[in-house]
Amino acid sequence: MTSVATESLREQLWDRRYDENIAPVTELCDTLAQARPDQQLAYVDPVHDIDQCRIISLFSNVGEIDPSGFITAGDEQAATRLLGIHWQIGLRPSYVMPWNVHPWFTPGEANGRLTAPQIEQGLRPLVKFMTLVPRASALVAHGTEAHRLADQLLKAQGPMLYKRGFSIYKVRSLSGRSFAGSQERQAGWLLESAKAYAESMTRNGIAVKGR
C-alpha cells in the first residue's frame, strides 16, 4: 500500500507542475529542455511557490535524474538529510526552491563530476530562474560544482545581487561520497547546512523553530 500511495502522490505532483504557483519555472524548464531535445531536464516540485520563495537551494546534480522527474538534493539519503534539516529549523517548502547547477541529464547515463564548461552553461539558466523568484535573497550552494557556479554568479551579476541584498552560503553536498565520513564529521556538516538555512531564514524575517 505504501508504494502505491507514493506512486499516486508522485503522479498528483506531476499533474500539478503547471499550477499557478510554479508554472513560470516549469515553462522555463520546458524552454531549456527544448533547447537540448536529446537530454532530460528535471522540474521543480509544485510544493514550492514562486511568490513565497526566499531561499534558493543550488545542487551539484551529479548522478541520474530522479524517477519522480523533479529536482532533488541528490540520492535518497541526501533528500532525507535535507528534509531533516528543514524540519529541524521549521523551513516550509514554500519558502525555498531547488535548482540544479547543470539543468540537463543524459538519458540512461549518470552525470559524473561536472566539467568547467558544464558549470558555465548553467549560469544563464540560473540567472533566468532567479528572475522568476524576485523575493529570494539567499542561495545555499551544496557541493563543489554549486560553489563554482555561485562564484560565477557573483562575478557576472554582482550589481543585481547587491541590489537584492543577496547572500550566498557554501555548504557540503548531502549526497554520495561527498558526505562520506565519521558520524562526528557528518553531524558537523549537517549543522553547517542547518546554520546556512537558519541564517537565510532570519535575514528574510522567517521564524526559525526553537528560537
N, C-alpha and C positions, 0 to 999 in steps of 0.2 A: 504493500500500500504506500510505503514511503516513497519508493522510486516513481510510482505512478503520480503521486501528488507533486513530486519535484518536477517531473516532466510537464505536468499540467501547468504548474506555475511558470516554468520557462516559456511555454507556448503563450501564456497570457501576457507575459512581459514582452515577448517578441511582437505580438499583435499590437502592443501599446507604444511601439517605438516612434510612431508619428503623432503621439498625443501632443497637445499644445505646449506642455511644459518642457518637452525635449526635441520637438520637431526640427527647429533650426539646426541643431547639432546633428541630427540624423541626416538631414539634407546635405550638410557639409560632408558627412561620411559617404553619402551616395556620390557626390561630386568627385571625391578623392578616389572612390572605387572605380568610377567610370574612366578616370584618367589612366588606370592600370587594370584593364579587364582580365589580365592573366593572373592577377593576385587577389587575395581576400583582404577584407578590412572589417575590424570589429566595431560594433556600435556602442553607444553609451546607454546603459540600463535606464529605463524610464522612471526608476525610483528617484532619479536625480532631477534637479529643477534649475533651468537657466536663470530664472528671476531671483531665486534664493541663493544660488551658488556664491560662496565667498572664498572657497579654497579649491585649488586645482591639485590633484594627485597626478604626478607625471611618472609613468612606469617605464622601465627598460624592458621592452616587450621581447625578451629572449624566450624561445620555446615555440610551441604551436598555438594557434588560435584556440580559444576556449570553445568547447562544444556548444555552449549557450549562444555564441555569436556576439557576446558582449565583452567589453574591456574588463580585465581582471588584474589583480595585483601580481599575478604570476600563477604558480601551481596552486593546488587546493590548500596546501599548508599556508602559503602566503596569504591567500584570501581569508583563511581562518584567523591568521595573526592580525590582519588589518581590521577585520570585524571586531576582534577583541580589543584592539586599541581604541577604535571608535566608541565601542560600548563603554569602556573604562572611563573615558572623558566626556561621554554624552554627546558625541558628534552625530547629528542626524544626517542621513543620506542626502537630503535636500540641500544641505549647506556645502557639500563637497562634490566634485565631479572629476572622474578619471579621464586621462588621456595617455596615449602611447607615444613614445619618442619617435618611432618609425611606424606610422599607422598601418603599414601593409604587411601581409603574411603570404608566403608562397604555399599554395595548396599542397598538402602531403609532406611538407618539409618543416622542420623546426628552425626558427631563427637562431643562429649562433650569436656570438658576440658581435654586436653591430659595428660596422665599419665607419670610419670618419665620414665618407660620402653619404651613407645611410642616415647618420645622425644629422648631417647638414640638410638633407632632404626633408627632415622632419620640422625644420624651423618655420617654413611658411605655413604649413597646416596648423602648427601650434599657435602662431600669431592670429590666423583666421579664427581658430577656435576661441581664443581669448576675447575677440571682439563680440562673440555671442554670449559671453558671461561678463558683462561690464562691471558687475558689482564685486567680482572676485578681486581680492587684493593680496593673495598669498598663494605660493606654489610650493608644494613639498615634492622634491625630486628624489625618487627612490632608485638608487643604483648608479654605477659609474656612467653609463650612457646618458641617463637622465641628468646627471650633474653636468656633463659636457654640453648637452643641449641647453640647459639652463644658463650656462656661461655664454653660449652663443646668443641666446635671447637677450641677456643683459647687455651684451655688446651691441647688438643690432637695434634694440628697442629701448635703450636706456631712458630717453626722454619720456616715452609713453609710460614706462614703468614708474618713473619718478612722479609723473602727473597723477597716476592712480594710487600712489602711496604703496607700491607693491613690494612685498618681501619674498625672498626665496630661501628655502630651507633645504639643505642637502642631508639626506639620511641614507641608511643602508637599504639595499634591496631586501625584501622579505622572503625571497624565493630561492630555492635550489642551493647550489654551492656557496652563493654569496652569504647565506645565512648559516653556513656550517661552522660550528664552534661549540665550546663548552656551554653548559646551561647558564653559567655566570655571564659569559660573553653575550649569549643570546638575550638574556634578561636586560643587559645593558643596551643592546641595540634596540630592543623593544621600547625601553624607557626613552631613548633618544628620539625615536619616532613619535612617541606619545607627547613628548615635550614640544616637538615641532608643531604638531597639530593643535595642542593646547594653546601655544603662543599665537598661532594663526587665528584660533577662535577668539582669544582675548582681544586681539587687535581689531577684530571685527565686531566686538560687542556681543559675542555669543557666550553664554554662561558655560563654564566648564564644570562638569559633575564633581562634587566634593569640595568645591571652592566657594 
